[in-house]
């Protein structure tokens, strides 16, 4: 295989700087490594094309943003998570349905080249016995304990030349993970830091002679809990996750210096930004891989579409709502035109605008403050500070501007009142204003821009009102309706009706602009540009070559249920463009829940595990057939380096991937049985090879055309 041939450090830094300075230079920053030549060793028939490694390629290490072998060739992790050992069952799931070797072989057939195996600290330290019912298909394993079953899974996987990444998923065995769970910290009341490290070191010692155990993922989804706000690099032994990961990693490398240490990002493994300023340095260099999880509900901008309505429906709603203020504003402008465009007093206009600007800005400040508080008190204080505080500070600017505009209008208002008092009381001015020395204040109104006090006996409140409106009634509304009906403009003085009309007009303008803004954002939020910008900001920056923070980033968990939706397509596009290492969650078709979140009730916990369908699972309940072929076909596109992602529409609406036992010799690992639906509702079936299905361009059989 060819060596790593990339631009030199200086040229790479120059290219990166130029790309950062331009809006469309991102691809130069993430130029993928040149693909290596295929191995000449005999390979088993496999659906995907992730490279299997030979023993002479060990050990692995990191170089810049890549994981490489001992010849400096790119090694891309295209993995799947095999869950179970961290749960109350204390073994990988599926052993009650199929042989452990058969499941491992099936993983290899599907094209994956590595498996992420989660475990619990409790399982390793206590090593409990595993129920025979969970091992029904593996009678030779019945009566054994957790570590024996973990050994069997590791041995079965590595016999298939699959790399194994061992992951400490939680401390106490059970379903994981909730943002309000104590498992967000690497230490818990039941298991302290020493026991956490002991579990990691025990497994490192156990598998140090198995070269295919290539990495240890030291903790799953660290996040704040119980008033402990996690930090990165500040040295606090109770909060500094980077320091804790270093302590664990150094202990593992003392036992086996040839493994990689995987360190997850903060905030449920979604925020790697603190790594820019503080990179983890282990006792063995070039051993750190950073991990993120990329679920759609982990993204702040996706919360609206996840919790309320899709962005498409949001755009439709914004367009519909925008029609209301638009029509009202059109009527107000028409009425104002028919009243000969009577101008509002400057003080009234300024105080009205200032009040509305302040009110809207204050509402946004309150909203972002609530989000900041919720994030800070649940799982992510660093994310709350980094994302919400800038928004709060931003909206404080127009809020302050609104106060200034209001004060200017109010000062103008008060200045007008003082001027009118002076005009009334000063004899020389009164003589100029009118011929009659006893002219009334109403005559002053006709010769002044300001409304005057009607009588000397009026109260202060009446005086204030007269400065805003020359009339207290709503005559202008009647006049406007009459003028529109007759088509003849009328001239009126500024009164309470026009004051109310001004407030309605300002509110309609604000509402209209808000709906336009929401519509624009709803359009932008579904674009790949926005997706790429967001993920580059959160963790993709580490994939930029030639920086102190450049490092491999592994998407250790991501997935989708039955929907081949916008987020899934954008994520695979991004992972292909950035040539990202990944691990799909999850292989399992079912999962035993010990807790479930219910709206209005929060997290509901069960005394006995509740088995539910795992819609994200790759396999069906027989642990052989593939539940959603489109998902597997999509994953194949991002197994190679560089990726070959093309978002084709696959021919089958619904189909099942089954072993191709009829194919001899076994040229392909499986066939796709397609069920295609005609326009009239009739169905026909046909078969096509996995190779054709992977292309996604051919239809089913000719009968389904």
Secondary structure, 3 states (H helix, E strand, C coil): CCCCCCCCHHHHHHHHHHHHHCCCCHHHHCCCCCCCCCCCCCCCCCCCCCCCCCHHHCCCEEECCEEECCCCCECCCEEEECCCCCCCCCCCCCCCCCCHHHHHHHHHHCCCCEEEEEEEHHHHHHCCECCHHHHCCCHHHCCCEHHHHHHHHHHHHHHCCCEEEEEEEECCCCCCCCCCCHHHCCCCCCCCHHHHHHHHHHHHHHCCCCCCEEEEECCCCCCCECCECCECCCCCCCCEHHHHHHHHHHHHHHHCCCCEEEEECHHHHCECHHHHCCCCCCCCCCCEEEEEECCHHHCHHHHHHHHCCCHHHHHHHHHHHHHHHHHHHHHHHHHHHHCCCCCCCHHHHHHHHHHHHHHHHHHHHHHHHHHHHHHHHHCCHHHHHHHHHHHHHHHHHHHHHHHHHHHHHHHHHHHHHHHHHHHHHCHHHHHHHCCCCCCCHHHHHHHCCCCCCCCCCCCHHHHHHHHHCCECCCHHHHHHHHHHHHCCCCCCCCEHHHHHHHHHHHHHHHHHHHHHHHHHHHHHCCCHHHHHHHHHHHCHHHHCCCCCCCCCEEEEECCCCCCCCHHHHHHHHHHHHCCCEEEECCCCCEEEEEEEEECCCEEEEEEEEEEEECCCCCECCCCCCECCHHHHHHHHCCCCCCCCCCCCCCCCCEEEEEECCCCCCCCCCEEEEEEEECCCCCEEEEEEEHHHHHHCCCCCCHHHC
